[in-house]
Amino acid sequence: MENSLFINYLGASPKIRILDFLLTNREIDFSITDIALNSGVGRATLYRLWDEMVKDKIIVPTRIIGKAKLFKLNTDKPEVKELMKLYDTLILQSLENRKKDKKCIIIGGNF
């Protein structure tokens, strides 16, 4: 699995991996199992961090489907809004750099 820009910038700690997954999919809610699988964090590690993230309201419950409780990133929390800005800025900078690189290649005659 290739690391995202967010992970490359902030490090590959389990909490950053969880935040990276949730920031990428910020409008969707997930079960704890889905978050563990898609973030590349083991369930035991996720559970160790989970209570703190819910208590700090970084992650909020959204609904219950059957026995599964779903959660998503709390995009209303000011700290999370700042993380979203950083995440989006990293992506925009990467796109700008790629755009510049393509212009240099075209101008230089390498196709």
Buried (B, 14 or more C-beta within 10 A) or exposed (E): EEBBBBBEBBEEEBBBBBBBBBBBBBEEBBBBEBBBBBBBBEEEBBEEBBEEBBEEEBBBEEEEEEEEEBBBBBBEBEEBEEBBEBBEEBBEEEEEEEEEEEEEEEEEEEE
